[in-house]
Amino acid sequence: MAATAAIAFMETLRDRPSIDLPAMEPIRGGTITVLDRARRVAKLRAELIAAEAPLVENLDTLRRIAEEIVSAAQVGADISTDVEAAIEQAEDLETRLAADLKATSRRGDQVMAMARRLSPELAADYAPLLDQWRIASRAYLAGLRDVRIRLMEAEVIMDTRAGDVRRLDSRDDIRRVHRRPGVG
Amino acid sequence: MIRLEYARSYERSLRRLPNRETRRAAEQLDRLVENPSHPSLNFESVTGSAGWHTVRLNYRLRIFLRRMEPDADGTEVYRVHRVGTHSDYDRL
């Protein structure tokens, strides 16, 4: 079952590091030598490339699973419970990664500020790598959102097939949907 | 002119919300029908996902809507599909 596979796969992703900035180690006092600068930049570039590759692969897997789920919904498979769980899992993964990436982004800004003070050359070398990291991070999160939307598309198909859709024709209808037992 | 419909998936997602947010969701859908340009709605399409739109519920949550076939009289139809998180990753 594709939805179960999606949930299991996303669970394995939850605690993995996202695209980190591993080589942007803090810069403490002293002079940055040309060699040190080159080492730091090369290390950052290599680690970014290494960190991105599995994420792209993960996203491909998730997209493939999402398409399988949409296909299953189209042929009328009864997968609503699994799809709902998969959507929640995707949402959770997206939220966690966004928080991780924001924290990492702030760390990158701090290291860049230190680099600018100590070695404008190092800062100039770091800047495009940091930009590239931001682009890749946004693309990954956008990809995760695409997966979530595809899963929701499967729900739309299932709801439509089941005729499980009602009209909200008035303010009273809207209120009725949102009212719960014991709530005014 | 906008007409709304909703599916079971929306009702299920409402059940996970506290009462305050459920009331807010009703207010926002009211506003959407009356004035889709109301600034508090921030009614927008989801980039890269044709047919999907969102309305702001609060700083953390948005209501996801799917644009459906319009009515015969040209009325736009949106299916209120689910309440979900919205990571503002554009500001990384």
Interface residues (C-beta under 8 A of the other chain):
Chain A: E84 I87 E91 E94 T95 L97 A98 L101 K102 S105 R134 S137 R138 L141 A142 R145 D146 R148 I149 M152 E153 E155 V156 D159 D164 V165 R166 R167 L168 D169 R171 I174 R175 V177 H178 R180 V183
Chain B: R3 L4 E5 Y6 A7 R8 S9 Y10 E11 R12 L14 N19 T22 R23 A25 A26 L29 D30 V33 V46 T47 G48 S49 W52 F64 R66 R79 V80 H81 R82 G84 T85 S87 D88 Y89 D90 R91 L92
